[in-house]
Amino acid sequence: MVGIIQEREVEMEQLKIAVIGAGFIGSFHARILFECPQAELKAIVDINEETARTLSEKYGCRYYTDMEEMLQKEEIDAVSICTPEDCHLEPVRLAAAYQKHILLEKPVAKTYDEAKEIRRLAEDNQIRLMVGHLLHFDPRYVSLKNSVHSGSLGEIVSLLFRRVNWKRTSRRLKGKVSFLYYMAVHDIEFMLSCNGLTEPVKVYAQGVSRINQEIGQQDTAFLTITFQNGSIGCIEVMWAMPENAASILQTEAEILGTKGVGFLDGKNHGVEMVTDSGSRCPDLLHWPKYNGKMQGDLKEEVCHFVQATLSGEAYMVNTDTAVKAVQIIEAALQSMAAGEPVML
């Protein structure tokens, strides 16, 4: 029996893939792909040679500082693009030109025009594109969405999402990206996927900047999205929470329908450690490490991309919804600047 299992493992089809960008999230992608039986991690690409070499040595693959050189030399099927939000278009353009399937970290891009261009490049070059929206692999959010799509909540009346983070996050990013792109995009895209049968038509957003004023960023913002059928979505996003809070991230959601209401309470992950120096809620959902491997919803996302690309099945994340989320963020920023609603 052992011999049969080993033979099957040898014969298992694998997706040959490279990671583009070896930073915080890219290093997680690399580890997950290294540990995924259906993937073969072939290369790491990063403009910082030391960063690329260190990660490649850790996982036994080659490294490059130039993506096109890697595409010319390596036999791969796909790339996982983990570069910063404003550096997505060119890696996608290169991958598409070389006919490589793409897993692209969220958001699709930092402008609606670039997001549409990325979608067009994938379509015109007949490659598959999946945007890494994590909530589609979080069992709490999946359960909420399934309740909507099954019809058990009835016709949707309103959708409310909340996401708050330590102010350390805003200070670390130093104004490089708005929290709408960094944080709220999760909830915007997921709200659209839940209410997918009706189009958003209007966005109104207001923000306040006091705690993060020195880095030119808001502390908190409220977005109201009006849908074509009259339903309303509201999103609160904040990254000014004191750093002595037990959990770095707190989320909540509420979806009201004509037949019922669904609640999601993500204030912590169900475990809290309390010591003389304070309390802490460890991450048990996104990328926890236990049993010698990385686990959690990021692993589910990356492994789903691998499996679905190999099998040809549909991805869990809809590209059109991911692109529309960028359109809404762009409209929200315009709304905050103008102090009035923006029509889509």
C-alpha positions as CSV (number, residue, x, y, z in Angstrom):
1,M,0.0,0.0,0.0
2,V,2.8,2.4,0.9
3,G,4.4,1.7,-2.5
4,I,1.2,2.5,-4.3
5,I,0.8,5.8,-2.5
6,Q,4.3,6.8,-3.3
7,E,3.9,6.0,-7.0
8,R,0.7,8.1,-7.1
9,E,2.5,11.0,-5.6
10,V,5.3,10.8,-8.2
11,E,2.7,10.7,-11.0
12,M,0.7,13.7,-9.6
13,E,0.4,16.5,-12.1
14,Q,2.0,19.7,-10.8
15,L,1.7,23.3,-11.7
16,K,5.1,24.9,-12.4
17,I,5.0,28.4,-10.9
18,A,7.2,31.3,-10.0
19,V,6.6,34.0,-7.3
20,I,7.0,37.6,-8.4
21,G,7.8,39.8,-5.4
22,A,9.5,38.3,-2.3
23,G,8.2,40.7,0.4
24,F,5.8,40.0,3.2
25,I,3.0,38.3,1.3
26,G,5.3,36.9,-1.4
27,S,7.2,35.0,1.2
28,F,4.0,33.4,2.3
29,H,3.0,32.5,-1.2
30,A,6.4,30.9,-1.7
31,R,6.1,28.7,1.4
32,I,2.6,27.6,0.5
33,L,3.6,26.7,-3.0
34,F,6.7,24.8,-1.7
35,E,4.4,22.8,0.6
36,C,1.6,22.3,-1.9
37,P,1.8,18.8,-3.4
38,Q,0.3,19.9,-6.7
39,A,2.7,22.8,-7.2
40,E,6.4,23.0,-8.1
41,L,8.0,26.3,-7.1
42,K,10.5,27.0,-9.9
43,A,11.7,30.5,-9.2
44,I,11.6,33.7,-7.1
45,V,11.8,37.1,-8.7
46,D,12.5,40.3,-6.8
47,I,14.4,43.5,-7.7
48,N,16.3,43.1,-4.4
49,E,18.8,40.4,-5.2
50,E,19.5,39.6,-1.5
51,T,15.8,39.2,-0.8
52,A,15.3,37.0,-3.8
53,R,18.4,34.8,-3.1
54,T,17.5,34.3,0.6
55,L,14.0,33.1,-0.2
56,S,15.1,30.9,-3.1
57,E,17.7,29.2,-0.9
58,K,15.1,28.5,1.7
59,Y,12.8,26.7,-0.8
60,G,15.4,25.2,-3.2
61,C,14.6,27.1,-6.4
62,R,16.3,29.6,-8.6
63,Y,16.1,33.4,-8.2
64,Y,16.1,36.3,-10.6
65,T,16.0,40.1,-10.3
66,D,14.4,40.5,-13.8
67,M,11.1,38.9,-14.5
68,E,11.5,38.7,-18.2
69,E,14.8,36.9,-17.8
70,M,13.1,34.3,-15.6
71,L,10.3,33.9,-18.2
72,Q,12.8,33.3,-20.9
73,K,14.8,30.7,-18.9
74,E,12.3,28.8,-16.8
75,E,9.6,26.3,-18.0
76,I,6.6,27.4,-15.9
77,D,2.8,27.4,-16.3
78,A,1.9,30.3,-14.0
79,V,3.1,33.2,-11.9
80,S,2.0,34.5,-8.5
81,I,2.3,38.3,-8.6
82,C,2.9,39.7,-5.1
83,T,4.3,43.1,-6.0
84,P,2.9,46.4,-4.4
85,E,-0.5,47.6,-5.6
86,D,0.9,50.2,-8.0
87,C,3.3,47.7,-9.6
88,H,0.8,45.1,-11.0
89,L,0.3,46.1,-14.6
90,E,3.8,45.5,-16.0
91,P,4.2,42.0,-14.4
92,V,0.8,41.1,-15.7
93,R,1.7,42.4,-19.2
94,L,4.9,40.3,-19.2
95,A,3.2,37.2,-17.9
96,A,0.4,37.6,-20.5
97,A,2.9,38.0,-23.3
98,Y,4.5,34.7,-22.3
99,Q,1.1,33.0,-22.0
100,K,1.4,32.3,-18.2
101,H,-1.6,32.0,-16.0
102,I,-1.7,34.5,-13.2
103,L,-2.6,34.6,-9.5
104,L,-2.6,38.3,-8.6
105,E,-2.6,39.7,-5.1
106,K,-5.4,42.1,-4.3
107,P,-6.3,44.8,-5.3
108,V,-6.2,44.3,-9.1
109,A,-4.6,47.7,-9.4
110,K,-4.6,51.2,-7.9
111,T,-6.7,52.7,-10.8
112,Y,-9.8,51.6,-12.5
113,D,-8.2,52.0,-15.9
114,E,-5.3,49.8,-15.0
115,A,-7.6,47.2,-13.5
116,K,-9.6,47.1,-16.8
117,E,-6.3,46.8,-18.8
118,I,-5.2,43.9,-16.7
119,R,-8.5,42.1,-17.3
120,R,-8.2,42.8,-21.1
121,L,-4.6,41.5,-21.2
122,A,-5.7,38.2,-19.7
123,E,-8.7,37.9,-22.1
124,D,-6.8,38.9,-25.2
125,N,-3.9,36.5,-24.5
126,Q,-6.3,33.7,-23.4
127,I,-4.7,33.1,-20.1
128,R,-6.4,32.6,-16.7
129,L,-6.4,35.3,-14.1
130,M,-7.4,35.0,-10.4
131,V,-7.3,37.9,-8.0
132,G,-6.3,36.9,-4.5
133,H,-9.4,38.1,-2.5
134,L,-9.0,36.2,0.8
135,L,-12.5,36.3,2.1
136,H,-13.7,33.8,-0.4
137,F,-11.5,31.3,1.5
138,D,-12.5,32.3,5.0
139,P,-15.2,29.8,6.2
140,R,-17.0,32.6,8.2
141,Y,-17.5,34.8,5.1
142,V,-18.2,31.8,2.8
143,S,-21.0,30.7,5.1
144,L,-22.5,34.2,5.0
145,K,-22.3,34.4,1.2
146,N,-23.8,30.9,0.9
147,S,-26.8,32.0,2.9
148,V,-27.3,34.9,0.5
149,H,-26.9,32.8,-2.6
150,S,-29.1,30.0,-1.4
151,G,-32.0,32.5,-1.0
152,S,-32.4,31.7,2.7
153,L,-32.1,35.4,3.6
154,G,-34.5,36.4,0.9
155,E,-34.1,39.6,-1.2
156,I,-31.1,41.7,0.2
157,V,-32.1,44.9,1.9
158,S,-28.8,46.1,3.3
159,L,-25.2,44.9,3.8
160,L,-22.9,46.2,6.5
161,F,-19.2,45.5,6.8
162,R,-16.6,46.7,9.3
163,R,-12.8,46.3,9.3
164,V,-10.4,48.0,11.8
165,N,-6.7,47.6,12.3
166,W,-3.9,48.9,14.6
167,K,-2.4,52.3,13.7
168,R,0.9,50.5,13.4
169,T,-0.2,49.3,10.0
170,S,-0.8,52.9,8.7
171,R,2.5,54.0,10.1
172,R,4.4,51.1,8.6
173,L,3.0,51.9,5.1
174,K,3.8,55.6,5.6
175,G,1.1,56.9,3.3
176,K,2.1,54.7,0.3
177,V,-1.4,53.4,-0.1
178,S,-4.9,54.3,1.0
179,F,-6.6,52.0,3.5
180,L,-9.4,51.7,1.0
181,Y,-7.0,49.8,-1.3
182,Y,-5.2,48.0,1.5
183,M,-8.1,47.0,3.7
184,A,-11.6,48.0,2.5
185,V,-11.1,46.4,-0.8
186,H,-11.7,43.0,0.9
187,D,-15.2,44.0,2.1
188,I,-16.1,46.0,-1.1
189,E,-15.3,43.0,-3.3
190,F,-17.1,40.6,-1.0
191,M,-20.1,42.8,-0.7
192,L,-20.3,43.0,-4.5
193,S,-20.0,39.2,-4.8
194,C,-22.9,38.7,-2.2
195,N,-25.2,41.2,-4.0
196,G,-24.0,40.2,-7.4
197,L,-27.4,40.2,-9.1
198,T,-27.7,44.0,-9.0
199,E,-25.3,46.7,-10.1
200,P,-23.9,49.4,-7.7
201,V,-24.9,52.9,-9.0
202,K,-23.8,55.4,-6.4
203,V,-21.0,55.8,-3.9
204,Y,-20.8,58.3,-1.0
205,A,-17.8,58.4,1.3
206,Q,-16.6,60.5,4.2
207,G,-13.3,60.2,6.1
208,V,-11.6,61.8,9.1
209,S,-7.8,62.4,9.5
210,R,-6.4,63.3,12.9
211,I,-4.3,60.5,14.3
212,N,-2.8,59.7,10.8
213,Q,-2.7,63.4,9.6
214,E,1.1,63.5,9.7
215,I,1.3,60.8,7.0
216,G,-1.5,62.2,4.9
217,Q,-4.0,59.4,5.6
218,Q,-7.4,59.1,7.0
219,D,-8.0,57.4,10.4
220,T,-11.5,56.2,9.5
221,A,-13.9,56.3,6.7
222,F,-17.5,55.3,6.0
223,L,-18.7,54.3,2.5
224,T,-22.3,54.0,1.4
225,I,-23.0,52.1,-1.8
226,T,-26.4,52.3,-3.4
227,F,-27.4,49.4,-5.6
228,Q,-29.7,49.5,-8.6
229,N,-32.5,47.6,-6.8
230,G,-32.5,50.1,-3.9
231,S,-30.5,48.0,-1.5
232,I,-27.7,49.8,0.5
233,G,-24.3,48.7,1.5
234,C,-22.2,50.4,4.2
235,I,-18.5,49.8,5.0
236,E,-16.5,51.2,7.9
237,V,-12.8,51.0,7.6
238,M,-10.3,52.2,10.3
239,W,-6.6,51.9,11.0
240,A,-6.1,54.0,14.1
241,M,-6.8,51.4,16.8
242,P,-4.4,51.6,19.8
243,E,-1.6,49.0,19.6
244,N,-2.4,47.5,23.0
245,A,-5.6,46.1,21.6
246,A,-5.6,42.3,21.9
247,S,-6.2,41.7,18.2
248,I,-4.4,43.5,15.3
249,L,-7.5,43.1,13.2
250,Q,-11.2,43.1,14.0
251,T,-14.0,42.5,11.5
252,E,-17.8,42.4,11.5
253,A,-20.6,41.9,9.0
254,E,-24.3,42.0,8.8
255,I,-26.5,41.1,5.8
256,L,-30.2,41.8,6.1
257,G,-32.7,40.2,3.8
258,T,-36.5,40.0,3.6
259,K,-36.5,36.5,5.1
260,G,-33.7,36.8,7.7
261,V,-30.4,38.3,8.7
262,G,-26.8,37.0,8.9
263,F,-24.2,38.2,11.4
264,L,-20.4,37.7,11.4
265,D,-18.4,38.5,14.5
266,G,-14.7,38.6,13.8
267,K,-13.5,40.6,16.7
268,N,-10.9,37.9,17.6
269,H,-10.1,34.4,16.4
270,G,-11.5,32.6,19.4
271,V,-8.4,32.4,21.5
272,E,-6.9,35.1,23.7
273,M,-3.6,34.9,25.6
274,V,-3.4,37.1,28.7
275,T,-0.1,37.8,30.5
276,D,1.3,40.5,32.9
277,S,2.3,42.5,29.8
278,G,-1.1,42.5,28.2
279,S,-3.4,40.3,26.1
280,R,-3.0,39.0,22.6
281,C,-5.2,37.2,20.1
282,P,-3.0,35.0,17.8
283,D,-3.9,34.7,14.1
284,L,-5.7,31.4,13.6
285,L,-7.3,32.1,10.2
286,H,-5.1,33.9,7.7
287,W,-1.7,32.3,7.8
288,P,-1.1,30.5,11.1
289,K,1.7,28.0,11.2
290,Y,1.1,24.6,12.9
291,N,1.8,20.9,12.4
292,G,5.0,22.0,10.6
293,K,3.2,23.8,7.8
294,M,1.4,27.1,6.9
295,Q,-2.3,26.7,7.2
296,G,-5.3,29.1,7.0
297,D,-7.3,30.9,4.3
298,L,-4.3,32.1,2.3
299,K,-3.2,28.5,1.9
300,E,-6.7,27.7,0.7
301,E,-6.6,30.5,-1.8
302,V,-3.2,29.7,-3.3
303,C,-3.8,25.9,-3.4
304,H,-7.3,26.6,-5.0
305,F,-5.5,28.6,-7.7
306,V,-3.1,25.7,-8.3
307,Q,-5.8,23.0,-8.4
308,A,-8.3,25.0,-10.4
309,T,-5.7,26.0,-13.0
310,L,-4.7,22.3,-13.4
311,S,-8.2,21.0,-13.6
312,G,-9.7,23.9,-15.6
313,E,-12.5,24.5,-13.1
314,A,-13.8,28.0,-12.4
315,Y,-11.9,30.2,-9.8
316,M,-13.8,31.1,-6.6
317,V,-13.0,34.8,-7.3
318,N,-14.8,36.6,-10.2
319,T,-12.4,39.0,-12.0
320,D,-15.2,41.4,-13.0
321,T,-16.2,41.8,-9.3
322,A,-12.5,42.4,-8.4
323,V,-12.3,45.1,-11.1
324,K,-15.5,46.7,-10.0
325,A,-14.2,46.9,-6.5
326,V,-11.4,49.2,-7.8
327,Q,-14.0,51.3,-9.6
328,I,-15.8,51.8,-6.3
329,I,-12.6,52.7,-4.4
330,E,-11.8,55.3,-7.0
331,A,-15.3,56.7,-6.7
332,A,-15.0,56.7,-2.9
333,L,-11.8,58.7,-3.0
334,Q,-13.4,61.2,-5.4
335,S,-16.4,61.4,-3.1
336,M,-14.3,62.2,-0.1
337,A,-12.4,64.9,-2.0
338,A,-15.6,66.5,-3.3
339,G,-17.8,66.0,-0.3
340,E,-20.7,64.6,-2.4
341,P,-21.9,61.3,-3.9
342,V,-20.4,60.0,-7.1
343,M,-22.5,58.2,-9.7
344,L,-20.9,55.1,-11.3
